[in-house]
Amino acid sequence: MNSPLISRRSLALSLALFPVRLLIAAETPEAPPKDAADGLSYTSEAIRQDVTLDASPQRVYQVLTGTKEFDSITRLSDGAALLNASGAKPTAISTEVGGSFTLFGGYITGRHLEMLPNERLVQAWRAGSWKSGGFSIAVFSLAAEGGKTKLNFEHRGFPNGNGVSLARGWHSHYWEPLAKYLAQG
């Protein structure tokens, strides 16, 4: 059987263009094929939110990864009641990659997958109502913007049908109380 020969140049060019092709594919949804035997799902949801916060990226990162400060965020949110619920667990956030976190009385749990201080935080994130073992990926990207922080957020891999609720939850449980907390100094 003859195999096609690929030059190094062709291979290098194909690999270099791969991220561009992914971006184009992500922005150009295609109709699912009639034969879905490939096992791919064409219905997954994703959340992308941009928030500008009146603090430095260092300060925002510190609050997102600090147990005491995030507990204060929770108390300013609609999720404060979860802290006093029967069987509630205290807020706990590891400061190391691979470390775990417990938020909102234990309703939200996960692990840090990537921690670039003051720049990026990637978490395997789950809600207590999800099937056991089900995790999503939450990405917080921070950038300085005129004395403030531009937070680009992306959440993928959560159970289908949860997108609308989660998108609202990010605003009411994270962004709004975070902005209030930062405004307090």
C-alpha positions as CSV (number, residue, x, y, z in Angstrom):
1,M,0.0,0.0,0.0
2,N,1.5,3.3,-1.0
3,S,1.2,6.2,1.5
4,P,1.2,9.8,0.3
5,L,4.5,11.6,1.0
6,I,4.2,14.9,2.9
7,S,7.0,17.3,2.9
8,R,8.2,18.9,6.1
9,R,7.2,22.3,4.7
10,S,3.6,21.1,4.0
11,L,3.4,19.5,7.5
12,A,4.7,22.7,9.2
13,L,2.3,24.9,7.2
14,S,-0.7,22.6,8.1
15,L,0.2,22.6,11.8
16,A,0.7,26.4,11.8
17,L,-2.7,26.9,10.2
18,F,-4.5,24.5,12.5
19,P,-5.5,27.1,15.2
20,V,-6.8,29.4,12.4
21,R,-8.9,26.6,11.0
22,L,-10.3,25.9,14.5
23,L,-11.3,29.6,15.0
24,I,-13.0,29.7,11.6
25,A,-14.8,26.5,12.3
26,A,-16.0,27.8,15.7
27,E,-17.4,31.0,14.1
28,T,-19.0,29.2,11.2
29,P,-21.5,26.6,12.5
30,E,-22.2,23.8,10.1
31,A,-25.3,21.7,9.9
32,P,-24.8,18.4,11.5
33,P,-24.2,15.5,9.1
34,K,-27.2,13.3,8.4
35,D,-25.2,10.3,9.6
36,A,-24.1,11.1,13.2
37,A,-22.3,7.8,13.5
38,D,-19.1,9.8,14.2
39,G,-20.3,10.3,17.8
40,L,-19.9,14.1,17.7
41,S,-22.5,16.3,19.4
42,Y,-23.5,19.4,17.6
43,T,-25.6,20.8,20.4
44,S,-23.1,21.8,23.2
45,E,-23.5,25.1,24.8
46,A,-20.8,27.6,25.9
47,I,-20.9,30.8,27.8
48,R,-18.7,33.8,27.0
49,Q,-18.9,36.9,29.1
50,D,-16.7,40.0,29.3
51,V,-16.7,42.1,32.5
52,T,-14.7,45.2,33.3
53,L,-13.9,45.5,37.0
54,D,-12.6,48.6,38.8
55,A,-9.4,47.0,40.1
56,S,-6.1,45.7,38.9
57,P,-5.7,42.2,37.5
58,Q,-3.6,41.4,40.6
59,R,-6.4,42.4,42.9
60,V,-9.1,40.5,40.9
61,Y,-6.9,37.3,40.8
62,Q,-6.3,37.6,44.5
63,V,-10.0,37.8,45.2
64,L,-10.9,34.9,42.9
65,T,-8.2,32.6,44.5
66,G,-8.4,33.8,48.1
67,T,-10.6,31.8,50.5
68,K,-11.5,34.6,52.9
69,E,-12.1,37.1,50.1
70,F,-14.2,34.8,48.0
71,D,-16.2,33.9,51.0
72,S,-17.0,37.7,51.3
73,I,-18.1,37.6,47.6
74,T,-20.4,34.7,48.3
75,R,-22.0,36.7,51.2
76,L,-22.7,39.6,48.8
77,S,-24.4,37.3,46.3
78,D,-27.7,35.6,45.9
79,G,-25.9,32.4,47.0
80,A,-25.3,33.6,50.5
81,A,-28.1,31.3,51.8
82,L,-26.1,28.3,50.7
83,L,-23.4,29.1,53.3
84,N,-25.9,28.5,56.2
85,A,-27.8,25.5,54.7
86,S,-27.8,22.2,56.5
87,G,-24.6,20.4,55.8
88,A,-22.9,23.4,54.2
89,K,-19.2,23.3,53.8
90,P,-17.0,26.3,54.4
91,T,-15.4,28.2,51.5
92,A,-12.0,26.7,50.8
93,I,-9.7,27.6,47.8
94,S,-6.3,26.0,47.3
95,T,-3.6,28.3,46.0
96,E,-1.9,25.5,43.9
97,V,-2.4,24.0,40.5
98,G,-4.3,20.7,41.0
99,G,-5.7,22.0,44.3
100,S,-9.4,21.9,45.0
101,F,-11.9,24.5,45.8
102,T,-15.3,24.5,47.6
103,L,-17.6,27.4,47.1
104,F,-21.2,28.4,48.0
105,G,-21.5,26.0,50.9
106,G,-20.1,23.2,48.9
107,Y,-22.6,23.5,46.0
108,I,-19.7,24.4,43.7
109,T,-16.5,22.3,43.7
110,G,-13.6,21.7,41.5
111,R,-9.9,21.8,40.9
112,H,-7.4,24.4,39.5
113,L,-6.1,23.2,36.2
114,E,-4.0,26.3,35.4
115,M,-3.0,29.2,37.5
116,L,-1.0,32.1,35.9
117,P,-1.1,34.7,38.7
118,N,-2.8,37.9,37.7
119,E,-3.4,36.6,34.1
120,R,-5.4,33.4,33.8
121,L,-7.2,30.9,36.0
122,V,-8.6,27.6,34.5
123,Q,-10.8,25.4,36.6
124,A,-12.5,22.0,36.4
125,W,-15.8,23.3,37.8
126,R,-19.0,21.5,38.8
127,A,-22.4,22.2,40.5
128,G,-23.7,19.8,43.1
129,S,-26.8,19.1,41.0
130,W,-24.8,17.6,38.2
131,K,-24.3,13.8,37.7
132,S,-21.4,12.5,39.7
133,G,-18.1,12.9,38.0
134,G,-19.4,15.6,35.6
135,F,-17.1,18.6,35.3
136,S,-17.0,21.6,33.1
137,I,-14.1,24.0,32.3
138,A,-14.2,27.6,33.5
139,V,-11.6,30.0,32.1
140,F,-11.0,33.4,33.6
141,S,-8.6,35.6,31.6
142,L,-7.5,38.9,33.1
143,A,-5.9,41.9,31.3
144,A,-5.2,45.4,32.5
145,E,-7.2,48.1,30.7
146,G,-6.7,51.7,31.8
147,G,-6.4,51.1,35.5
148,K,-9.1,48.5,35.4
149,T,-9.4,44.8,34.6
150,K,-11.0,43.3,31.5
151,L,-12.1,39.8,32.5
152,N,-12.8,37.5,29.6
153,F,-14.7,34.5,30.8
154,E,-15.5,31.2,29.0
155,H,-17.4,28.2,30.4
156,R,-17.7,25.0,28.4
157,G,-18.6,21.4,29.0
158,F,-21.6,21.8,31.3
159,P,-24.7,19.7,30.9
160,N,-26.8,20.7,28.0
161,G,-29.8,22.8,29.0
162,N,-27.9,24.5,31.8
163,G,-26.6,27.4,29.8
164,V,-29.2,30.0,30.5
165,S,-29.2,29.4,34.2
166,L,-25.4,29.3,34.5
167,A,-25.0,32.5,32.4
168,R,-27.4,34.3,34.8
169,G,-25.6,32.7,37.8
170,W,-22.2,34.0,36.7
171,H,-23.6,37.5,36.8
172,S,-25.5,37.3,40.0
173,H,-23.1,35.1,42.0
174,Y,-19.7,36.2,40.6
175,W,-19.6,39.5,38.6
176,E,-22.1,41.6,40.5
177,P,-20.9,40.7,44.0
178,L,-17.2,40.9,42.8
179,A,-17.8,44.4,41.6
180,K,-19.5,45.4,44.9
181,Y,-16.6,43.8,46.9
182,L,-13.9,45.6,44.9
183,A,-15.8,48.9,45.3
184,Q,-15.6,48.6,49.1
185,G,-11.8,48.8,48.8
